[in-house]
Amino acid sequence: MPKELERDLGLPSVLAISVGAMVGSGIFILPALAMKMAGSAVVIAYLLAGLLVLPAALSKSEMATAMPEAGGTYVYIERSMGPLLGTIAGIGTWFALSFKGALALVGGAPYIVLLFDLPVDVVAVGLAAVLVVVNLVGVKQTGRLQVLIVTVMLAAMAWFAVGSVGSVAPVRYDGMFADPSGGLLAATGFVFVSYAGVTKVASVAEEIENPGRNIPLGMLGSLAFTTVLYVLVVAVLVGAAPTPNLAGSLTPVADVAAATLARPGLVAVVLAAILALISTANAGLLSSSRYPFAMSRDGLMPGAFESVSERFGTPTTAISLTGGVLLAMIVFVPIDDIAKLGSAFQILVFVLINVAVIAFRESDVEAYDPEFRDPLYPWSQTFGVVGGLVLLTQMGTLPLVGAVLIVSAGLIWYLVYARKRVRREGVARDELRRRVGRRVVERTRSEVADRDGYDVVVAVTEETTPDREAGLVRAAAIVARERDGTVTVVRFDEVPDQMPLEPASETLSAGDEEFERRLDRLAQRLDVPLEYGEIVSHDTRHAVANFADDHGADLLLLEGVHGGLRSRLLGNDPDWITRHAPCDVVLVDVHPDHAYDEVTLVTDRGPFDPLKVQVADALAAAGDATMALVQTVPNDATEEMQTAIRDYHDELATLASVPVESRVVAEDDLGRAVTSADLAVVEGDDGGLLRGRPHRQVLDAADAPSVVVRPHEERKPGPLGRVLERVAF
């Protein structure tokens, strides 16, 4: 039986963890640096950043009550969008939280040296080591320490605010609204990381008592409290000291306290700053260490990270690794780079969190039953996504490049290690697959219902044998009959360039006369309107395309050869007519007397094209045959993927006029799956590849007559639609 984490964190601990994770570098280091960007408008920047964090807090509160598991962000994104994005989010958030912890420890150095003459690096490394030990001995001790630190810190900040408010000069707020964008947005993006800790508590959700109540109250309560605290304290900082003297300071709170408070007040504020920064680092280590723990349980990280201490009940390996990363950052990574990278990736993570809750809501997964639901859905998520992306444009090149590198690291880890160990996918992809399938079914239904003047043009030459000719006309009549359409058969005669066309067109050869007699006999036997004639040209394929265009053809039917890749009329380049014909093109390799019991449709890159379904259904109905839908999936396809495809096949079957059999097969088994085909129908486009196989190989495996459908470009989905279909299927 797997070990579980003890639920012993109450609401005070949840509030303390969230507040302590936020109130650190965000108030003691960043305000003065942000003033260089926005001046006195930095007060608005903190308020705006808090509003932009609210959607992520609402989203994460909802998902945490549905899935109170260790791992937080990773768990939600992995469940909603699959293990690939889950891996990227898990590793990325793990590093981002470690960055923030390192920022807090190194950023507290200027405050430390105000009281103690000690080597900054040694103190930072020593504090980091102590925090690792504290976290190793258990969450209960960590939660109690967090409550103590936050209580002392808030008392000191209250002393600072009350003692300094009398020194505030209103004139120092002049120009606050002078620049409504520009520097304000840049400052908002810069201080965004100040609120990152609000959702960190979700990563220890598995250890929280009564999660349905304590998680949303803890997150939203701590966000509201911290936003008010930030705005009030920053307003005091701006109003109590001239901006030119404060902007860029590494100890802005201490600078103002020195001018407005007595010596005891200054000492209290400096001690509070040190405690707050330690609190931030402690919360970062506490939550970030849960990410490798949760990922290990899901097979995305080595099993060692899942080990829980028998004595303390904590994930010792995960905490030790995270502590090592934190120490390495303190020693080797410049603090400015840590802050910038942490801010940019935190915005990306919050954007993904908002998208994740949309995926869960829209997929209507039965297992997703949160005790708390965002009452502002989906407007809050939309605001969070758009606002986050806007802020990202203000972050500069280096943070974006760093975020891309972190994403790339997650992608590489997934491809090298995790991909072969997991067989699951997110609810978003499953829902996308089902929606794409339903859309294609509706498109097919609409085209089947359209019976207004469908015209099929059959193109033959003097080289087309009478039997083949009859087979083409019969196939055209079958398709046209289902759409209440007509058939037009044209024999194309090609003459040398040296011969004028007019004399050639005035001469009716014996072959032409025999062609007309054959078509006259066929017309009498068919139950669809049939017209026929001859065209003389110097270039047959151009003549075919021009006639189809002038005639307003809906479907151009040509003679194919075995394997389906060539047309007898067009030679080795059937793609030419696909590019130039104004309509759909079908290559038919069927003898008129061929009997078939099964018409087999094959696809693998997406849903079945509506035209292919209509052609196959018409041929099956005419031959009193069944229709088999064969769709290949990767060898490691999930059960959810196979079930969704079978459901899609079932919906298509409701549109067919013949019995339908669904076959969802692994790509390695495709050859065996089509051996029972008496007539194979495939789609030919994009170079004629079927999951890396030429159509000829698929049709050779079937060893049966073939029909290759080439839909016109205007009927195909656009580039984005094709990408969505391939991702879904």
N, C-alpha and C positions, 0 to 999 in steps of 0.2 A: 504493500500500500504506500503511495507516494506521501512524503511529508508535507504538511501544510504549515503556514505561518499563523501565529497566534493573533487573534483579534483583541488587542488591548489598548488601542488608541481612541480616546473619547474626543468630544467636541473641543475642549480646551487645547488638547494636543494638536488636533487638526488645525485650529486657528493659529496656534503658535508656530507650527511648521510652515504654514502658508505665509504668515506675516513675516516670520523670521527669514524665510527664503527671499522675500522681496525687499524688506527694509535693510539694505546693506549699502553696497556701492551705489545703488540708485539714488540715495539721499545724501550720502557723505562724500561721494567722489564726483558723480556725473553732473550735478547741477551747474557748477561753475564752468565745466567744459562745454555744456550745452548753451550757456549764456554767450559764448563766443559766436554761436551760430544764430541765435534768435534774440539776444538781448533780454529785455524784461518779459518778452513773450514766452520765455521758457516756462512760466507758470501755466500758460495755455497748453504748451506742449505736453506737460505732465497730465493735464486733464484729458486732452485728446488721446494720448496713449492709453490711459485707463479705459476710455470708452471703446477703443479699438480692441482691447484685450477682453472686454465683456463678452463678445460672442464666443470666443474660445472657452471662457470660463463656463458659460451656459452649456456649450456643447460637451465639454469634458465632464461637467457635473452629470449631465444626462447619461452619457456613456459609462461613466464610472459606477452609477447605480444599477446599470444593466449588466456590467461586467466588473465587479469589484475584485480585480485580480492584480497581482504585482506586475508592474511593467508600464501601466498608464498609457502614455502616447503610443508606444509600440503596439500594445494589445489592440487598441481601438483601430489604428490604421491597418494593422495586419488582418484583423477580422473583417474590416470593411473593404479594403482594396487589395488584399492578398499578401503573400509572404515576401514578394519582391519589395514592394513599397514599405511593408512592415520592417524588413531588414534595414532598409535605408533609414527609415524614421527611428528605429531603435538604436542603431549605431550612431546616427547623427545626433539624436537627442542626448544620448549618453555622453558624447563628446561636448555638446553644447553646455550641459549642466556642469561638466567638469571644468570647462572654460570659465563659467561663472564663479565656481568655487575658487579657482586659481586667481581670478580677478579680485575677488573679495579679500583673499589673504595678502596678495602682493599690493593691492590698492590700499590696504590699511596701514602700510608701512609709514607713510608720512604722519599719520596720527600717532603711531607707536613712538616714533622718534621725538615727538613733542614732549613725552613723559620719560622715556627711557633711552639712554644712549647705548643702543644695542645694534649689532649687525642685522640689517633688514632681512637678507636672504636666510640667515640662520634662524631667525624668529619665525619667518613664514614657513620654512620647512619643518621646524619643530612643532608649530601649531597644527600643520597638516598631519603629522605623524600621530599627535595626540587624538585628533578627531577620528582617524582611522581606528585606533584602539577603542575609543568610545563606541563607535558604531559596531565594532566586532562583538562587544560584550552584550549587545541587545537593544532592540527598539525601545523597550520601556525606559531604560536609562536615557536613551537619546531623546525621547519625547519629553521627559521631565527636565532635562537640561535645556531643551528648547524653550519650554515655558518660562524657566527662570531667566534665561537670557533676554527673551522678548519683554518680560515684565520690567526688568531693570532698564532696558533700552528705551522703552516707551515713557517711563518715569523721567528719565533724563531729557528726552525730547520735549516733554511737556514743560519741564523747567526752562528749557531753551526758548520755546515759543512764547511762553508767558513773560519771561524776563526780557525778551528782545522786541516784543511787539510795540513797546513804548518808543522805540528808536526808529520805527518805520516812518519814512518820509514819502507821502503820496507822490511827490514830484518824480520820484525814481521809477514810477510805472508809466511815465510818459512814453509814447511810441509803442506801447504794447500791441496795438492793433494796426500799426502802420504797414506791416508786411503780412497780409493774410495767408501767404503761401511761402514759397522760397525757403527762407531760413527756418520758419516755423515747422514745415514738414520735415526738413532735415533734422531739426532738433527732436521732433516727435519720434522719428525713426531711431535716433541715437539713444533716447531714454527709454525706448520700448522694452529693452532688456530689464529695466527696473521692475517690471511687473511679471517677469518670467516665472517667478516662484509661486504665483497664485495657483497654478495647476500641478505643481510638483507633488502635492499630496496625493494625487490620483495614482502615482506610481507605488504608493504603499496602501492602496485601497483595500488590499486583501487583509490588512492588519487593523482596519478601522471598525469599531463597534457601530452597529446600526447604520450601515453605509447609506441606506436610502435617505436618511435624515441628515447625518453628520457631514457627508461629502458636499452636497449643495450648500448647506448652511456655512460650512467651513470655507469653501471656495468663494462664494458670493459675498459672504460677510467680510472675509479678509480683504477681498478686492475693494469693496466699498470703503472699509476703514482705511486701507493703505492709500487709496486715491485721495481721500480727504486729507490724510496726514501729509502726503507729498505736496499737494497744492498749498496747504497752510504753511508748511515749513519752507518751501521754495519761495512763497510770497514774502515771508519774513526775511529770507536771505536776500532777495532782490531789494526789498524796501529798507532794510537796515544797513546796507553797505552800498557804496557807489559801484555801479556795474563795472567800470574800468578797473577798479581795484580788486574786484572779486573774480571776474571772468578769467578762467584758466587756472585758478588756484587749485591745488591738490587737497587742501584742507578747508573748504569754504565754510563749513559749520563752525570749525574752531576759530577761523578768522573773525566771523561775526560775533561769536561768543566772547572772544577776547575784548571786543569793543563794547559789549552790552551787558555782560555778566561779571560778577566778582570772580576771584580766583577759584573758589569752590565750584561755582557753576561751570567755569571753563574745564576744570578737571573732570567734573561729572559728564560733560558733553563728550570730551575726548574718550573717556572710558566707555561711554555708551557707543561711540563710533567703533571702538575696537570690538566690543561685544557684538555689535550688529554685523560687522564684517565676518567675525568668527561664526555667528549664527547663520549667515548666508552660506558660508563654506560648508558648515555642518549639514544644513538642509540639502545642499547640492550633492554632497557625498551620500547622504541617506537615500535620496531618491534615485540618483544616477546609478548606484550599484544594483538597483532592482532591475534595470534593463537587461544586462547580460543574464541575470537569474531567470527572468521571464522568457527570454529568447531561447535559453538553453532548454527549458521545459517543452518548447515547441519545436526543437530540433534544429534551430537556426544558429545555435552556438554549441560548442563542445559540452558534453554532459557534466564536466567538472564544475561549471558555473551553477549547476542546479543543486549542488551539495549544500546541506544545511547542518550547522553545528549541533551536535548532540547536546552540548552543555548550554549554549546560549540561544539556540534556535534561530540563528542568523545565517544568511548565505555568505559564508566566510570567503570563499574563493572570489566571488563577484566583488565583495567589498575590498579585498586585498588588491585585485587588479585595478579597480577604480582609484584606490588610494595611490597606487603606483603611477597611474596616468596623471593624477593631480600633482604629485611631487615632480614628475618630469616637466610638466607645464610651468611650474613655479621656477624651476631651475633654468630651463632652456628657451622658453617662448617669450618674446617681448610682450609686455602687458597691453600695449595699444592694439596689437594684432589679436590678442585673445578677446578683448572687448568688442572689436569690430566684427570678428567672425561669429562670436556668440550672439550678437544682436541680429545679424542678418539671418542666421539659421533659425533663431527663435521665431522670427516672423514667418519663415517658411513652414515651420512646424505648426504654428497656429493656423495658417491657411489650410494645411492638410487636415487638421483637427476639425475645422468647420466643414470641409468637404466630406470627411468621414461620417459625420452625423447625418448629412444629407443622403449619403449612400445607404445608411441603415434605415432611415425613414422611408426612402423611396422604394427600397427593395421589399419592404413589408415582410421581413423575416420573422417567423413565429417566435423564435428563441430570443429575439430582441424585445425585452419587456422591461424598460427602465422604470424605477419607482418615481423618478423625477423626470419631467419632460419640459423642454424649453418652451415657454408660452409664446415666444416671439418667432418661432420657426415659421418660414425659412428666411425671414427678413434679417434677423440678426446674423445668420451665417453668411448671407449675401454681403452684408455690410462688412463683416470681418474679412472675407476673401478679397473683396475689391479694395478695402482700405489697406490691407496688408500688402497687396501687390503694388499699390501706389507708393507706400512707404519704401518698398524695396528699390524703386527707381531713384530714391534719394540717398541710397546708402553708399554709392560710389563703386568703383571697379573691384577693389581688393576684397571687400566682404562677399561680393557675388562670386568671385573666382574661388574664394575659400569654401563657400557653400557648395559650389559645383564639385570641388575636390572631395568634400565629405560625402556627397551623393555618389560620386564615382567609387569611392572606397566601399560604400555599402553595396553598390551594384556588383563590384568585383567579388566581394565576399560571398554574396548570394550565388553568383554564377560558379565560383570555385568550390564553395563548401556546402551551402545550404540547399541549393536547388535539387540535388540528387537525394536529399534526405527528407523532403516534405512532398506531400501529395494533397494539396488543398489550395483553394483560391478564395478570394474575398467575395463578399456578397455583391459588391459593385459590378464585378465582371459577370457574375451569374445573372444579375438583373439586366445588364447590358445585353447579354446573349438572348435573354427572353424578349426583351423589347425589340431588338433587331429582328428576331424571328417573327414576332407579331406584326411588325411593320411590313416585312416581306410577304407574309400571308395576306395581309390586307391589300398589298399591291397586286398580288396574284389574283385575289378575289375581284379586284376592280377591273383588271385586264380580261379576266374570263367573262365578266358581265358586259364588257364592251363589244357589241356585235354590230357595229355600224360601219359597213363597207370595207371589210378586211380583204385586201387584194394580195394574192400570192403569185409571184412571177417565177416561172421555171425557165432557166436558161440552159439550152442544149446546143450541141454543134453537130456537124455531119459525122463526127467520130463517135458520137453517142449511139450505142447499139439500141435496137428497138426494145429489147427487154429492159435495159437500164432506163430508157426513156419512159417506158410504161411504169416502171417502179417510181420514178421521180414524180410523174403526173399523179399516180395513185396516192403517194405520200402528201403531195400538195393538196389534193382534193380532201384527204382526211383532215388536214389542219384547217383548211378553209371552211369545211362543213361545220366544224365546231364553232366558228365565228360568223356563220351566215355570210361567208365571203365568196369570192370568185377566184378562178385560176386563169392565168395568162401564160401560155407556153410560147416561147420565142426560140427559133433556131437561128443561131448566129453563124454566118458564113464569112470567112476571112479571105481576102484577096490580096495579092502583092501590091505594094505601094505604087508600082508602075502602072497598074490597071485602074482606069477611072471607075468610080463607084456607080455612076448612073447607068452605063451599059450593063454592068454586072447585076445591078438590082432589077433590070428589066428582063433578064433571062431566068426562066424557071427551069432548074435542072430536074433530071429524073429523081434524084434524091429528095429534092424539095417537094415534088409531086407526091412521092411515096410518104413523106413526112405528113403532109396535109391529109392524106387518106387515113393514115394511122390515127391522127388526132381526131378526125371526124368520127371514126369508129369509137374511140375512147369517150368522146363527148356524149355519144348516145348511151353509153353504159353508166356514166357518172351522174350523180344526183346533185352536182353543183354546176353553176354556169362556167363554161370553158371557152376561152378564145385562144387563137393561135395565129402565128405568122412568122415571116422570115425577115432578117436584117442583115445587110451586107456592109462590111466595114474593113478598114485596114488594120484595126487594133481591136481584138475581140473584147478584152477586159474593159477598155474604156467604153466600148459600145454597150456592154452589159450595164455598167454603172450609170451611163447617160440614160439608157432606156428606163431603168428602175426609177431614176429621178424624174424623168418626164412623165412617166406613167403614174407616179404617186404610189409606188409599191409599198406595202407594209412589211412584206417578207420576200426575200430573194432566196430561192431554193436551187442549189447546184449539186452536181454529181460529185461525190467524194470517192476516195479510194480506201482500201483497207488500212486501218490505222488512223484515218480521219484527219491527217495533217495536210493532205494535198487534195486539190480539186483537179479533175481531168481537164476542165475548161481553163483553169488558171495556173496549172502547173504547180511548182513548188512554193508559190507565193500567195496563198489564200488570204494572208493578212492585207494584201493590197486592196482587195475588194472590200474587206472589212473597214479599212480606213476611208474608202472612197464611196461606198454604197450609201444611199440615203436611208437605209432601213436595216432591219435585222437580216442576218445571213445564216442559212442552214446548209451544211454539207451532208448529203444522204448517200449511204452505201447499202442499199437494200434492194434485193431482187423482188420483182412483183409477186412471185409465187412463194416467197419465203414465209413459212409459218412460224409463229413465235408464241410461247406461253408466258414469257416474262420479259417485260421492258425494264431495264435497269438504269436508273439515273445515278451518276457518280459525281460527288463534289468533295472538296476538302478545305478550301480556303475561305469558305463562308457559306451563306445560305444558298439554296437553289434559285437560279434566276427564274422569274415567272414564266418566261417564254419556254424555257426548257421543261418546266412542269406541264405547261399546256401541250407542247408537242408530244411529250411522252404519254400523257394521258389520252390524247387523241389517237395515237398509234395503238396503245394498249386496248382502247375501247373498240377500235376497228378490228383488231385481231382477237377479241375476246380473251385478252391476256390480263395478267396481274402486273402491277407496277411496284418495283422495289426501289426504295430510297436508300442509297448506300452513301454514308458520310464517314470519312476517316477522321480520326482524332490522334493526337500524340500517343505514343506508347504508354506514357505515364499520366494520361488524362484522368482527372478526378471523377468520382462518381457523380458529383453535382453537374459537371459538364456533360457527361453522357446522358443523365436524366433530362437536362434541359433540351438537349438535341432531340431526344425521343419525343418530348412534349411538342417540340416544333414540328416534327414529322407527323405527329397525330393531328395537329391543326391543319397541316397541308392535306392530309388524307380526307378531311371533311370537304375539300374542294374537288376531289377526284371523282370520276364516274366509274372507276374500277376498284377492285380490292387493292389495298396498299400494304406493303410489308416494310418495316423500318429495320435498317441494319446500321448500327454504329460500331465501327470496327477500328482496331489499332492500325496505324499506317503500315506496319509490317505484314498485316493480314489482308491487305487490300486485294492482292492477286487472287487469294482463295475466295474472297467475298463476291467476286464478279464471275466466277467460273460457271455459275448457273444461268448467266444472262443469255437470252436468245437474241436480244437487241439491246445494244448499249448506247446510252445517250449521255454525252459529256459536253462541257462548256469549253470552248477554245478561246482564250485571250491571254494577254501578258506573256506571249511567247509560247503558249501551249504547254505550260508546266503544271503538273498536278502533284503538289508537295514534293517538288524536285524531280518528278518523273515526267518524261514526255508522254503525251496522250497515247502515242503508239504503244508504249509498254503496257499501259492500262488496258487498251483495247486488245492487244495481243493476248493478255492474260484472260480476257473474256472470250477471245476466239469466236467472235460473233459479229454480224453486221453492225454498222455504227451510224449514229447521227451526231454530228458535231454542231452545236448551237453557238453562234457568235452574235451576241446582242449588240445593237447599235450603241455608239458611245453616248448618245443623248439619253438612252434608257438606263444606263448604268448609274450607280451612285457616284457622287463627286469624290474627290480625293479623300476628304475627311470621312465620308461614309464608308469608303473601301477600307480605310484604316480601322474604323470601328468594327466593321464586319470581321476583319482578320483577327483583331484582338479578341472579339467575342467568341469566334468559332475556332 
